[in-house]
């Protein structure tokens, strides 16, 4: 099976290349039919390196499962390294034969080279934002003052000479004076957090070690921060040992980490992980408790008005019965997004002194609630409706004030803010639209383009449509289909079908230079919203996991059949792809329906779930 997957992935660029000429993106003329050609002999089969079959067998509940290629998991062995080098040699030789490869590379580099802005946040009197000049490996963090002057606060590309140190996150104090930022080395999950003076751009002496997964949260006065950390691993086990016993500490700016105060820990629950957050008014420390990858959470709170030694940890929302995500607070009321009794999400107010007293502010609807932010005296709610972004503005008692008119089919994200703010910023993107940053005045609903990317193509030359098709059990599944405007549905278009379908992840419209070039050359890019994802809430997620995981594979196969039946493409010009869980999806699809696809790209697929 492994050799089969590699062979299919290797031939993908060739199998999807159309037999007829394809118009260039700038061409307005039609191409005359090519003259008839004499039949040519089939190419000789590729000479793959031998892969010895081992005799490893595992037994599961009395059933023997052979794993003859287990030896390939030893990446350091001479046999594995030699096999990989031989496979890479075949791949390189095939790819180098593609006539237009140099032109494709040049076009990709041209399209990648455009200025990109992140979503800014207001910190003190400044805006703090990530900005990439086009070809930088990592986006520097910039400060924009009230006069419009711009300067680099942190350039992560300078953190190491070989590019192996990456920016893992940042958090600026409310007064805008200090930025905490995390760095990770060589792809490790371990993060080291440092503090930088925003005015001078120099680092303070503070260094926080042994942090993973979650960053810090500043106090209201900017004099300290709360953060989770692990104990220092034993020598030689920092990269291989398991991590248990996370704790929450308080760090006073200007002191060594060894002087930090333990704030919360549960020695009887070593697998619990924590995400501390100080509320906007500085009154409450809200600790979201997580258990592995389970999306359900618990919540613990501490009243920061009380002295440290007198503070009690109150289990506000115990039991891991639902998802709870802090949105903000108003005195004793804490606002949470939750799916408790609402699979598509709702916003509730919980009384910190009487947790059983809860008020629904924004009820569950047919849309799926993605995010809620408090900006000024309003809630800004982001939703998914058939996997497309919708945004609404509500008063603090939950009353709907207005719906925003977004630019089209796409994904809106960002919307950060606090009670002191009057505006918020967000990014909007689509399959043929690079992220554009917008400014929203929440009181009036006024939208203004803040940063629009200048790119070497016209987004108006492309269209995205949303179609619905029936899966094997009759369930209607939506799918985005994007291509050049004016494309003819004659059943012969090269098509790339990309899927995921798992872990409550929603596949919404997003921009990719590689996909844009694919469409520019006449290809179709299709993305179905498979069960197992989060596009329609928890019920949609549950319909694609564990004993009903086959639904995901059925949805994907049905998407391919729909594209063929509706004359978008045909089997020999249909490629499928996915990464991680999506790689598993592709592996299952070509195993169950190998005749349906012309090529497959299972990227880093989790193929052996028995040993995952």
N, C-alpha and C positions, 0 to 999 in steps of 0.2 A: 504493500500500500504506500509506503514512504516513497519508493521510487516512482510509483504512478503519480503521486502528488507533485513531485519535483519535475517530472517530465511535462505535466500539464502546465504548471506555472512557467516553465521555461518557454513553452511554445505560445504562451498567451499573446505576446505582442504580434506574433506572426499569424496566429489563427484569427485574430480580430481585424487584420488589415483587409480592407475591402479589395475585391478583385477589380472593381471599376475605378477610374480616376476620381479623386475627391477634390472639390473646389477649394481654393485657398480662402482664408477668411475675408480677404479684400476683394475677391473676384465677384463680378456681377454677371459674368457670361456663363453660358452653359457649355459643357464639354461634349464634343461629338463622340458617338460610340466608337470604341476601339475596334480596329479590324480583327476579323476572325484569326485565331492562332491555331497552329498545329498542337495537338495534345502533347504534353511533355511527360516524361517518366517521373514517377513518384520519387521524392528524395530518399536517399538511403537512410535507414534507421540510425539513430545516434548510438554510439558505442559508449554506454554508461560503464563506469567502474564497477567492479564486482562488489557486492555487499554480502558478506558471509552470513548465513543463517545460524544463529546460536541455538542453544537448547534450553533457554530460560523459560520456565513455566510457573505461573502463579495459580493458586487454588482459591476460589471464592465460593464459599458455601458448597463445597464439594464439586464445583465445576472448574475444570482445568482450562486456563487461558494462556496460550502460548505468546511469548513476546520475544521473537527471534532476533530483533535488532536492538535489544537492550544495551548492547555494547557501544552503540553510537551515542549513548548518553554520557559517556566518559569523554568529555571534551579535551582532556589533556593527553589522552593516549595517542601514541604514534599512529595506530591504525585509523582512529577517527580523524585525526588531522590530515592524514594522507587521503582519506576518502573525501573529505570536504574540499581539499585543494583540487582533487580531480574533478569533482562536481562543478566547482567554480570555474575551472578551465573550460569545461564544456559550455557553461552558461555564457562566459565572456565571449567565446568564439562565436556563438550564435547571435548574441546581441550586436556584436561588431559588424555582422553582415547586413544589418538593417540599413538600407540605403539612406534613409532620411534621419538617421540618428543624430548626426552632428547638427542638422537644422533644428531638430526637436530640442536638443540641449540649448542651443542659442535662444530659441523662442522662450523656453522655460526661464532662462536667466533674465531675459528681457522683461517678462511678466512678473517675476519675483521682485524685481528692482523697483519698488514703489514705497513711498513713505507710509508707515502704518502707525496709527495712534491707538492706545488703549482707552479705557473709560476713565476719565479723571475723577478724583474725589477732592472735595474742598477740605483743606486742613489749615486751620487758622485763617490767615488772609491769602493763602496761596492755593493754587490747584497743583496736585501731584499726579503725574500721569506717566505711563510707559510710552516711549516713542522710538520707533525703529526707522533708520534712514533707508531701509530697503533690503540690504544684504547682510546686516549684522546678525551674528549667531544668537545673541540675546538682546532684548530691548532695554536700553538704559532708562533709568527713572529720572524724569525731568521735573523741575519746579517752575511754575508760571506765576509771577506776582501780579498785583492789581494793575500795574502799569503795562502789563503784557510782556515784560522781559522774561526770557527763558534761559535756564542754565541746567546743566547736568548735575544731579545730586548724587547719582550712583551709576557707574557703568560696569555691569557685571562681566563684560568682556575683558576687563582688566584684572579680574580677580585671580586669574592664573594665566601663565604663558601658553599653556597647551589647551586651554578651553575646557578643562575637566571640572572646574568649579562653577556651579550654577546657582543663580538666584532662586531661592525656594519660596520667598514670600516677603512681604513688608507690611508694616503697620505704623502709622504716624500718630503721635499724641495729639489730643484735641486742640492744644494750643499751637500746633504746627511747628514746635521747636525741635522735636527729636523724632527720628525714624528708627524703629527697630527693623532689622532685616536679617533673613536667614539664608545661609549658604549650605550647599551640599557638594560633596566631592565624589567624582567618578561614578555618578549615578546612584550613590548610596541613599537610603532613606534617612540616615542620620543627618540632622541639621544642627549647625552652630549659629546662634543668633548674636548679633552685635548691635550696638547703638551708634547712630550717626547724628551729629549736630547739623540741623538743616541749614542754618545760616552760614556756617563755615565749610560744610562738606567734609569735616574730619570726624574720625571715629573716636568715641569715648573709650575708656579702658574696659568697660563692661563686656563680658563674654559669657554666654549661656550655652552649656553643652548638654549632650545626650537628650536631644529633643527629636521627636518623630511625629509626623502626620498633622499636628496642630500647632499653630503659632500662638503668640502672646496676645493679651488684651490689656490696653492701658487703663490706668486709673483716671478719674475725671480731671485731677490736677496735673497729670503728666509726670508725677514724681516717681512712679513705679508701675510695674505690670505683673499680671498673673499669667502663669504659663505651666504646661504639663511637662514632665520629664521622667526619665527612667533612671535607675541607679546605674552607675558606671559599670559596663560589662567587665567580666573577668578577662585577663590578658589573653589575646588570641581569639576571643569570641565576639568581638564587636560586629563582625559581618555574618557570622554563622550561628550565633546563639539565639535562642528564643527570647523575646522581650515580654516580661510580665512585671506587674507591680508598678504601674504608672502612678505618679503622684502630682498634685497641684501645689505649686510654690508661689510665693510673692517675692519679687525682686525690687529692692530699692535702688534707684538710679545712683550710680557712683560708689556702689559697694561690691565686693567680690561675691561670686555665686555661692561660695561656701557659707556666706552669712544669710542666705535666703531663708525665708520662713515657710515651713510646711503649713499648707492651708487645708488640704483635704487628701485623704488616702483611705483605702479599704484593704487592709491586709488579708481579710477573709475573701476578697474578690480580686485575685491577682490578674484576671483576664480583662477587667474593666479598663476602658480608656476614657479620657476626659477632654472636654472642650470648654475651657472657662471663658466667660464673657462678662464684662462690666456693662451694666445698662447705661443708656444715654445720659440719665440724670446722675449717675455715679452712685446710686443708692444700693443696688443689688449686684452681687456676684452670682451669676447663673452658670452652673456647671452641668453641661449636657453629658450624660453618661452613655457610653457605647459599649457594645459587646461584640467584638470581632467585626464581621461584615454585615451583621444583622441590622437592617434599616431601622428597627424599632429602638427607641431610646428611653431613658429615664432622666429626670431632672432634679438636681439638688440646688438649693439656694442658700446664700448667707447674706445677712443684713450688714452692709458695710458701714452703717452709721455707728455700730457698736464697736468697742475696742476689740482688738484681735483676740485676746484671751477670753473675752466674754461672748464671742460669736458662736452660734450654734449652726450646724449644718442641718437644714430641714429638707426632708425628701418630699419635694413638692408634687412630683408626678412619678411615682415609683412603678416598678413591675414590668417595664419593657413591653407594655401592651399596645403601643402605637408609636408613630413618629411624632416628635415634638421639636420644633425649631424656633428659637427665640427671634422675635421681630422687634420688640421694644417694650417700653413700660410707661406707666403713668401713675405715679404714687405706688399704692399697693397692688395695682393691676399690672400683670405681666401679659404681654400679647404673644401668642404662639400660633404658628402654622402647624396643623396636625391632620392626620388621616384617621383619628379616633372616631369611629362610626361614620366616616366620610371617606371612602376610597379615593375620591378625586380631590380631596383636600378642602379645608376650611380654615378660617381665622377665628380664634377664640381669645377671650380675656379670662385669665385665671387670677383669683384673689390670692395673693401671697400669704395672707394670714389665715384664710379659710379656703384651701385648695379645692374643696368640693364645690365651691361657688364659682361657676363658669358661665360665661355669656358668649354666645355665638355672635360675632360681628359681621363676618362675611361668610354666608352659608355655602355649603357644597352646591355645585351646579353641574350642568352637562359638560362644562369645560374642566380641564385639569389645572389646578392651582400650582404654579411653579415657584413663585416668590412673592413676598410682600415686604415693602420697605416703608419706613416712616420718614417722610420728608416734610418738614414744617409741621403743619397741623392736618396732614392728610396721609392716607395710605395709598401707595402706588402698587397695584396688584398686577402681576404678570401671569398669563394663562396660556395653555395650549388648547386650541380648538382644531381638531383634525390635524394635529402635529404642526400647526402654524401659530405663531405668537399673536396674542391679543393683550392689550393693556387697558386697565381701567383705573380711575381715581375715585377714592371714597373719603368721606369725612371720617373722623375718628370714632364715630358711633357705627360705622360700617355702611352708611347710606351711599349708594352709587351717585356720583356727581357727574362723571362723563366717561365716555369711551374714547380712546385715542384712535386717530386714523393713521395707521402705519403705511409706509411706502408701497407695500405689496406683500406677496408671499415670501416669508422670511422668518428670521429669528431675532428677537429683541432681547438684549441682556444687559445687565448693569444695574441701574436704578438704586445706587447706594445713596445714603443721606442720613441726616439726623434732624432733631426737632428745630435746631437753629437755622436750618437751610431753607431756602426759598425755591431752589431749582435742583434738578438732578440730571445726570447724563446717562446715556445708554448707547449701545452699539446695535446697529441693524445690518443684517447680512442675508444674502441668498446664495443660490447655487452659482449664479453668474454675477453676483454683486459683492465686491470686497466690503469689509466692515466699514460703515460710515458712522461717525460719532454725532449724536444729536443731543441738544440741550432742551430740557422740558421745564417750563415754568408751571409748577404744580397748581397754583391758584387759578390760573387762567386756562391751562391746557395748551398754551402756545408752544409750538415746536419750532426749533431752529437748527439747521445743519451747522455743526460746530467744526468738524473736520471731515472733508470728503476726499477720498484718495484719488490721485491722478494716475490712471492706468493706461496701458498701451493697447486697449481694446474698448469697444463700445458695448456696455451691458445690454443696450437695447437690441443688439443683434441676436439675443438669446431669449428663450422662453422657458418657463417652468409651468407645467400643468399638474394638477393632482387628479388621479384616477382612483377608482375603487374596484376591487375584484373579489371574487368569492374563493375562499380557501376550501380545503377538502371537506370540512364539516359545514360549509355554508357561511361561515363568519366573513363579514365584509372587512377587508383590509385596505387601508389607504396606501398609495404609493406616489411619490414625486417622480416625474419624468421631465428631464431637462435636455435641451438640444438647441441647435441653431434655428433661428426663425426661418420658416419656409421649407423645413425638412419634409421630404416626401415619405409617407408611410407605405413603402413598397415591399416590406418584408426583408430587405437586404441591408439594413443599417447596422454597422458595428455597435454593439451595446454592452455597457458595463453595468451589471446589477450588483449593488453593494448592500450587505445586510449585517445585522448584529443580533437583535432579539434576545436580550438578557439583562439581568441585574438592574432592572427598572430604569435602564438608560434609554433616553428618547433621542431618536435620530431626526433632528430638525434641519431645515436648510442651512447650509454653511458653505463658505467659499473655499475652493482649492484651485491653485494654479494648475496643477496636473490635470484635474478634471476639466478645467476650462480649455486647456489645449486639446484634450480628447474631443470635446464638443466642437472646438474650432476646426478640427480636421474632419468633421462630419459624424462624430460618434454621439451616441445617446448615453446619458448617465441616469440610472434609475435607482431610487432608494425606497424600499417598502418599509412601512412601520409595523414590524412583526410583533406578534404576541411575545411576552417576556420582557418587553420594553415598558417605559413609563408613560407613553403618549396618552393613554386613556386611564391613568390611575392604577391603583393597586390591583384591581380585578384583572386588568390587561396583563399586568406583570405576573400574577399568579397563574394565569392561563397558559404560561409558557415556561414553567419550571417543573423540576422533579418528574413525577409520573406522567405529566402532560407536556413534556419537552418536545415530543413529536409534533405538537401543534406549530412550533417555530419552524421546523423543517418543512412541514406541509405548506405553511404560509409562503415560504421562500420559493419552493417548487411551483406553487400556484402563480406566483408573480412571474416566473420565467414563462410558464405556459400562457399567461395573459399577454405578455409582450410579443410572443410568437403568434398567438391567435389574432391579435389586433394589428398585425403587420408592421410592428415596429422593427422586428428583426427576425432572424431564423437561427436554428440551433448552431450552425457552424460559425456564426458571427456573434454569439452570445457568450460573454465572459462573466464569471461570477467572482466576487471577492469579499473578504471580511478579515478582521484582525482579532486575535485573542479569542473571546467567545464567538466572534464572527468567523474566525478560522475554523473552529469546531463546526459551525454551521455549514461552511463550504465543504468540509470533509464529509459531513453527513449527507449533504445534497449529492455530491458526486458518487458516493457509495450507493445511495438509494436510487438515483436516476442518472447514471453515467452517460446515457445517450442523449440527455437533454441539453448538454452544454458543450461549447466548443473549446473552452479554456477555463481554468480555475486558478485563483490566487489565494490560497489559505495562509494568511500571514500570522505567524507566531501562534498557531492554533493550539488550544488545549485539547489535544486529541485523545489522551489517555485519562479519562475522568476517574477510572478506578484507582489511579495512583496520584491524582491531582493534590 
